[in-house]
Amino acid sequence: MRETPTWRIPFGILALFLALMAYGVVIAVYAPELIGGWPTLAQTIVYVVLGLVWLLPLRRFLIWMETGRWSAPQAKEKAD
């Protein structure tokens, strides 16, 4: 467990915010051009997928912010 402040948390929050803003702008600029003529249901599915895809790297990023490693620490077995 972390006991002292670390630079990774404020940096990570700022990086996450900027990355999500950039991702949103890219989607807002390019997606309508590509799928604008598609049926409404197909557009809805694409936008739902694009709205959820940013969550894929989020777990590892949050682990890095907390621990400084990209993978979760191994669980320690409790002694009986």
C-alpha positions as CSV (number, residue, x, y, z in Angstrom):
1,M,0.0,0.0,0.0
2,R,1.3,3.5,-0.9
3,E,2.1,5.7,2.1
4,T,3.6,8.7,0.4
5,P,2.3,10.9,-2.4
6,T,3.5,10.2,-5.9
7,W,3.8,12.2,-9.1
8,R,2.0,9.4,-11.1
9,I,-1.5,10.2,-9.8
10,P,-1.8,13.9,-10.8
11,F,0.2,13.1,-14.0
12,G,-2.1,10.1,-14.7
13,I,-5.3,12.1,-14.2
14,L,-4.1,14.9,-16.5
15,A,-2.9,12.4,-19.1
16,L,-6.1,10.5,-19.0
17,F,-8.2,13.7,-19.4
18,L,-6.1,14.9,-22.3
19,A,-6.1,11.4,-24.0
20,L,-9.9,11.2,-23.6
21,M,-10.4,14.7,-25.0
22,A,-8.2,13.8,-28.0
23,Y,-10.0,10.5,-28.5
24,G,-13.4,12.3,-28.4
25,V,-12.3,15.0,-30.9
26,V,-11.0,12.3,-33.3
27,I,-14.2,10.4,-33.0
28,A,-16.3,13.5,-33.4
29,V,-14.4,14.6,-36.5
30,Y,-13.9,11.4,-38.4
31,A,-16.7,9.0,-37.4
32,P,-19.6,11.0,-38.9
33,E,-17.7,11.1,-42.3
34,L,-17.3,7.3,-42.2
35,I,-20.6,6.2,-40.9
36,G,-23.0,9.1,-41.6
37,G,-24.8,7.3,-44.4
38,W,-25.3,4.1,-42.4
39,P,-28.6,3.0,-40.9
40,T,-29.3,4.5,-37.5
41,L,-29.1,1.2,-35.7
42,A,-25.7,0.5,-37.2
43,Q,-24.5,4.0,-36.2
44,T,-25.7,3.5,-32.7
45,I,-23.8,0.2,-32.4
46,V,-20.6,1.8,-33.7
47,Y,-20.9,4.8,-31.3
48,V,-21.6,2.5,-28.3
49,V,-18.5,0.4,-29.2
50,L,-16.4,3.6,-29.6
51,G,-17.8,4.9,-26.4
52,L,-16.6,1.8,-24.5
53,V,-13.4,1.0,-26.3
54,W,-11.4,3.6,-24.3
55,L,-12.0,1.5,-21.2
56,L,-9.8,-1.4,-22.5
57,P,-6.5,0.1,-21.4
58,L,-7.9,1.9,-18.4
59,R,-7.3,-0.9,-15.8
60,R,-3.5,-1.2,-16.6
61,F,-3.2,2.6,-16.6
62,L,-4.9,2.9,-13.2
63,I,-2.6,0.1,-11.9
64,W,0.4,2.1,-13.1
65,M,-0.8,5.2,-11.4
66,E,-1.1,3.4,-8.1
67,T,1.9,1.1,-8.2
68,G,4.3,2.2,-10.9
69,R,4.0,-1.1,-12.7
70,W,1.8,-2.0,-15.7
71,S,0.5,-5.2,-14.3
72,A,-1.2,-6.0,-11.0
73,P,1.0,-7.2,-8.2
74,Q,0.7,-10.9,-7.5
75,A,-1.6,-11.8,-4.6
76,K,0.3,-13.0,-1.6
77,E,-1.0,-16.2,0.0
78,K,-1.9,-15.9,3.7
79,A,0.0,-18.2,6.1
80,D,-2.3,-20.5,8.0
